[in-house]
Amino acid sequence: MTMELRHLRYFVAVADHLGFSRAAKHLHLAQQSLSQQIGALERELGVRLFDRDARGTRLTEAGRVFLPEARAVLARADAAVVVAQRAGRGELGRLNLAFLASTANYMLPPVVKALRERLPDLELTTHHEQIHELVAGLRDGRFDAAFTRPPLVADLATRTIATEPVCAVLPVGHPLAGRAELRLADLAEEDWVLSPRESWPPWHEKYDRDFAAAGFTPNVVQRADGAANLLGLVAAGVGVTRLALSANSIRRTGVVFIPLADDRAETVVAWMPARDGPVQRNLLNIAADLAATADLTRWG
């Protein structure tokens, strides 16, 4: 069977206008051409759809039964076109979005709120991940995009959406806790708590360069995964650490955040360039709009 959607549209038009002349005018077709198309449809179906005589054009019983089915097919086809067009604009589909665990507390609420407001029909799933699992998920396709911190790896594309001070984090009552600003070199004699080196080597390579530029190698007395664990160790007096200011949304008691001079941290959206589709592009636009209108690091 080679019936096409246009045959159904022609049939419905003739049925609606109860005449070939009026239907042809509505369709901007020659009446003879329309008659030929309806005839071809009737031959293909093996039934007459219209009775034509001096009194006019009327649906046959077969045509009467066929009409709602034809309308349903056309409506479904029109709906499919709309769905495809919306998917092409990134308004429909799925978005698996990862957040670095230390950024989720302040970054997830405004991002998810904006996505739900502007793309309400998008199927959104969020994940909190440590850095190595976040990067692995981007690479293997489990995550479509992620909010995280550089440095990352060369095969990921990134766009910066927020910057903020990096702070020395000291226990309450520390002799330096009253300072308005510190330099990294001011902490050369302190015990430090840091994340494990294997947690993300690119970060620790940067830390090594920063400590070397400050003229010392930190005395690391304990290592722990995640900002929350590091903050707990600082509050317990085990040592000091260095975190972005937004980490104060995770813990507000027992610790003091003091900005480090000339030290900034970025939050970026990261994705695999090969999977740069319309949904990801909408996400980037929404993130850019948020960054231009709000301090995303203050949401926690």
N, C-alpha and C positions, 0 to 999 in steps of 0.2 A: 504494500500500500504506500503510495507516494503523496497522500494528502498533506497539504501544508497549512500553516496557521492562516495564511492569507485567504485560503479557500473558506475557512471557518469565518473569518471576518466578513468576507463577501456574503456568505449565507446569512449571518446575523443581520447584516445591513439590509438585505432584501426583506428579511422577516420583519425587521423593525419598521421599515418604510412601506411595507406591503405593496411593493412595486419596484420593477427594475429601473424605471426611468428616474424616480426620486433617489433610489439607492446609488445609481451610477453617478448622479450629480453630487451626492454626498461624498462618494469615494473618489471623485475626480477621475472617473473611468468612462470610456465610451460604453454605451448601453450594450452594444453588440459584444464587446469584450467581456462584460460582466455576465451576459447570458451564456457565453461560451465557458466561462470559468465555473458557473453553477452547474452547467451541463456536465462538465468533466467531473465535478464532485459527485453528482448523482450517479454517473456511470461507475465511478470508483466504489461508491457505497452499494450500488446495485438496487437503489430505491429512488422513487421520485420524492423530492422534498417540497415541491410547489405544484399546485394546479394553476394553469394559466388559461384563461378563456376571456370572452368578451366582457365578463363582469369584473375582471381584475386578476390579481395574484393572491392565492391563498395557500397556507401551509397544508400539506397532506398530514395524515396521522403520523407517518414516519417523521416528517419534518417537525411536527409539534413535539414529539418525544425527543428528537435530536437537538432541538433548540436549547433547552437548559444545559444539556451536556456540552454543547459547543460553547455556550457562555462560560461555563465553569473552566473549560480548558483554556479559553482566552484569558480569563481572570487569573488563572494560575500562571500562565505564561507571562502576563504583565507583572505579576508579583515577583516572579523569578528574575525578570529584568531589573526590577527595583532592588532586589536583594543583591544581585551581582554588582550593580552600580554602587550601592552603599558599601559593599565589601571592598570594591576598588578604591573607595574614598577612605577606607580604614574605619568606617563607622560600625561594622559588624565583624565578628571573628573572635579569636581568642588572644589573650595577652597573658603570658606567664611572666610575672614580674618579680625579680629578686631584689632584696635589700640587704646590703651588708648589715650584719646584726647591730653594729655600733651606730648605724645611721637610721635604722628603722624607727626608733622612738620618736624622732623629730621629722623624718622625711616622709614616712608612709602616710600619716593622716592627710596632709595637704595634697599629696599626689593622688591618692585614691579618691578623695573627695572631688578633685577636679575632673578626674577620669569619669566618675559616675555622673557628674553633672553634664559634661560635654559629650560623653559617649555612653549613654545609658544602656544601649543594647550590646555593648561589648562584654564578652565573658572574661572576667578578670580573676586571676588567681595570684596571690602574693606569697612570697617565701622569705623567711629570715635565714641568712646563710653566713657562715664564716667565709673568708676571702677565697681560700683554695677551692671550696665547693661551689662558690658563686662563679668563679672563672671556668671551672670544669663544666658547669651547667650551661653557660653561654656557648661554650665550644661544642658541646654535644647536642645542643638544641633543646634541652629541657627548659631553659629560660630564654625568652625573646629579648629581654633587656634587663639591666640591673642598675641600681643606684649604689655607688661604691666610691672608693678612694683610690687615686693613683699613688705610686706608679703601678701599672698593670703589666700587660704583655703586648708585644708588637702587633699581633693579629686582631686585636680588638679595637674598634673605633670608639671614641669617647667625645663627649661634649660637657664642658664645665657648666654647672648650673648654680653653684654656690661656693663662696670662699669665706673663711672665718679664721680667727686667730688660733694658733697652737699655744697651749698653756702648759706651764709646769704645774703638776698636781701634787700638792703637799698636804700632809696631815694637819688638822687644826692644831694650833699651838707651836708649829714649826717656827724657828727663829726668822725665816724669810717670809712667813705667811702674811706679814703686813705690807709688803712691798707692792707698789702699783705695777711694776714691770720687772722682769728678770731677763738676764741673758743665760744662754745654755751653759756658758763657762762658770756662772755662779753656782752651778750644781755639781761641779767636778768632784767634790769631796763627799757627795751623798751616796748612800746605798740606793740602788735602783730596782724597780720591778718592771719587767718588760714581757711582751709576748714571746713565745718560743721562736727561735730563728727559723725553724722549718715551717712555721705557720704561713709565711709568705716571704720568700727570700728577697723579692724586689723591694719590699718595705725596709727590711733590715739592712740591705745594701745602702739605701738612702740614709737610714739612721747612722750607719757606720761613717758615712761621709760627713754627716752633720756633727757627730761627736768629734771626729778628727779635726774638722774645721774649728771647733771650740777648744781644741787642745787637750783632750783627754779621752780615755777609754772608760766607759761607765763600769762601776762595780755592781754587777747584776747579782743580787742575792736570791732572787726568786723569779720564776717565769710562770705566766698564767695566760690561758686563752681568754680573749674577750675583754672589752672595756669594763664591764661590770665587775669581773674578778679582779682586774688591776685596781679599780677604785676601792674595792673592799680591802685589798692588801695595804693600800696607802692609808686608808682610814684606820687600819690596825697598827700603823706605825712601822710596817716592815720596810718601807722605802718610799722613794718618790717615783713619779712617772711623768710621761709627756703625752698629752692627748689634745684633740681638738676641743675648743670651748663648748661645743654642743654636747659633749659627753657629760656636762654638768646636769643634763636632763635625766640622766640615769641614776645619779646619786647626788643629793644636795646636802648631806650631813656628813660630818667627820673629815671633810676634805676642803681644800681651798684651791681655786683655779687662778693662776696668775699668768697673764699673757707673757709670752717670750718675744723679745724684740725681733722684728723682721722675720717672723716665722708665721706662715699661713698654711692652711689646709684646704684642699679642694674636695668638693663632692661632684662626681661626674655621673652622667648616664653612659653606660657602656653597652655595646651590642656587636654582633658579628656582621661585618659589612655585607657578606653574601646573603644575609637574611634581612636586609634593609627593605621592609615592605611598608605598605600604607599605614598599618597599625603602629609600627615603630615610628614612622614619621609624625603621626598625630601625637604620639607620646612625647617626642622631642619638642614639638610646638607647644604642647601644654606645659611641659617642664620649663621651657624658655619663658612663657608668659608668667608662670609662677615666680620664677627667679627675678623677673622684672618688676613684680608688684608686691613681693613679700620677702621677708627675711626667713628663708626656709629653715635655718638653723635654730630658730626660736620657737618652733612649734611644740617642742617637748615640754 
